[in-house]
Structure formats: C-alpha cells, structure tokens
C-alpha cells in the first residue's frame, strides 16, 4: 500500500511488515531508534519521518499502540492507516 494523505507519504510493505511515514518529500536525515523500536528520522532537529518494523505483528501481540506515531508526528491522521492494522 502506498498513498499520500494529509501531507504525509505512507508506504506499507506487506512482505517485510514495515510501515514508513514521511512528511513532504524524502530528504537527508539522521536516524535514531526509540524505546518503542521506532526508527525516527530527523533533519535539522525536525522529525521528517518514521519507520515501524513488524507493524501488524505488534498489533497482534498487543505490543503496539498507534498513538506512538503521534509522539513524533502529532498532525498525522491515524485513520489513514486503519486499513493496515
């Protein structure tokens, strides 16, 4: 699944069960992994994207909360990924 919604690029790779969300166009960024194993991409101290591995599996295991996304991308609309989880 790949779509653009509300200013965010959303890509879900079903084969690797990975969700990618980025703001605007792709750009150079540094990456960190947070305590929830979200890869956070920053450019000039601004979050420009996140990567979530094992997205569906984490839902099944109940180890995931979609609100984790809002920690880094507060303007993201969670309903835009409702068809994935």
Secondary structure as GFF3:
##gff-version 3
##sequence-region A 1 85
A	DSSP	beta_strand	2	5	.	.	.	ID=ss1
A	DSSP	beta_strand	8	13	.	.	.	ID=ss2
A	DSSP	beta_strand	18	23	.	.	.	ID=ss3
A	DSSP	beta_strand	30	33	.	.	.	ID=ss4
A	DSSP	beta_strand	38	43	.	.	.	ID=ss5
A	DSSP	beta_strand	46	53	.	.	.	ID=ss6
A	DSSP	alpha_helix	55	60	.	.	.	ID=ss7
A	DSSP	alpha_helix	67	72	.	.	.	ID=ss8
A	DSSP	three_ten_helix	78	81	.	.	.	ID=ss9
###
